[in-house]
């Protein structure tokens, strides 16, 4: 079912089949410097997340802040879902001093990390009661810095290595991210219990030094300068010709705006033609089954009678271990077999493991079944996430990495998160087993589209020979 090519000459995709890597050669990818780098940048990305969510909520409640007020702090998370609005700025705007000294990607990462540290230090110096406005302001600063750091790290990762290494980089990123979540979750709570919340947040600010040190030690990816990229854009050149005689500042601002805001999107549709719409649909539905059911997982555990301690122990021990294992397996398998077959396998595995929740809902309070469910769900999601990140990275133009990837990653989560809001209504009317079966069936379009995409050799890179 190969689809006719709509690509212009010179688009950098691996069209000819290559011999598969040996398992040893695939494993050796994890020893490469760019892959190891993502372990530490993943930690830096995961650390701030909980510090403005569950950990912050625990601090506010323990200090006597009303639950109703704490609920409004959940809105801070919206910054992560709309980061594509300022991604063009991160992609194209050169920062004074930082860009010249460290490069476009490293400069923006350092700025974002500075914002995170400033926000955490600000929070550490506050007493929540009577200062909720300042708490919200510093939490917003942390979240904005964190989302900006995510944009810069994604661009840095894509530009640092070839497509066949992206899954391995994604898996080490996931491992590091999980480590950051552990430090900001259990680690911060432990420090707060033994010392104070001020010490906990100051400690987390100090841990951001891991990301800062990584940025300082690693080189900037090679890429054309922003001015060279702009002047090679036909739309930019056309604007410059049409605006002759206009004020110089207006012409420069217009050229920058076209290059930063218009070209990333026209570039994607120019390269993929009519396929682009189906690719965007595939991105939107790949994780819809998993995300749609996520909101009802914890209510299911509680309604079945599992204790909070049981849920925490199983999800922390088995969940994190299996998520890391799945990420590593995803990176190995992509390096060995390529992205195409793993897209189908990952979509199918996520869909099948969602049925484990339906089985758990039927059998009831059975701890072994809870363990099996958590293992299956996290293993599938870890593998599928690593594979899908590699796929999205291969779609992204090296000229517009930050903007295009931010758009892809936002599109990947929004439909599933939207549908998850209706989960409670479905459970109320149909019950847990039917809900999880319905959520499972939502994964069928992803499998169908994955089969189509895997057969188009221009959409998925094939593994290079060892």
ABEGO torsion letter per residue (X at the ends): XBBBBABBBGBBBBABBBBBBBAAAAAAAAABAAAAAAAAAAAAAAAAAAAABAAAAAAAAAAGBBAAAAAAAAAAAAAAAAAAAAAAAAAABBBBGAAAAAEAAAAAAAAAAAAAAAAAAAAAABBABGAAAAAAAAAAAAAAAAAAAAAAAAAAAAAABBAAAAAAAAAAAAAAAAAAAAAABAAAAAAAAABBAAAAAAAAAAAAAAAAAAAAABBBBBBBBAAAAAAABAAAAAAAAAABGBBAAAAAAAAAAAAAAAAAAAAAAAAAEAAAAAAAAAAAAAAAAAAAAAAAAAAAAAAAGBBAAAAAAAAAAAAAAAAAAAAAAAAAAAAAAEAAAAAAAAAAAAAAAAAAAAAAAAAEBBAAAAAAAAAAAAAAAAAAAAAAAAAAAAABBAAAAAAAAAAAAAAAAAAAAAAAAAAAAAAAAAEAAAAAAAAAAAAAAAAAAAAAAAABAAABBBBBBX
